[in-house]
Amino acid sequence: MRRPGRLPLLDPLAWRAMWVFAMFDLPVETPVQRRDYARFRKDLRADGFLMMQYSVYFRHCANAESAAAHIRRMGARVPPQGEVRFMMVTDAQFARIRIFTGNRRRPPETPPAQLEFF
């Protein structure tokens, strides 16, 4: 969580919190592949990932260790014929994302207001 009045780049908490991106390309040619695709997406959502756009999901984590645990967990669930890339970025880096939709410019998503405890 950012402290009021501080720039994200200067806030040390912005460098500890992490965002994990899951970018995947899964085949959907057979009924088994479609089932594997649906199961993987369901597992991502159950693990706290949100859809950013088709085949790109993201999740906020309190620190790099938590992010690595989610990556290991979801990496073990990749379907046999699928390919998934996971990427971690800091909260400060995520804050610099620029989103363009047509001619409108939207601010990036804000991190959750509370920490998660497991």
VENHUQUI-V244670 format. One line per field, one symbol per residue. burial: 1 if it has 24 or more other ideal C-beta (glycine too) atoms within 12 Angstrom, else 0. A space follows every 10 residues. Layout:
burial=???
//
This chain:
burial=0100000100 0001011111 1111010000 0000011001 1011001110 0000011111 1100011011 1011001110 0101010111 1101100000 0000000000 10000000
//
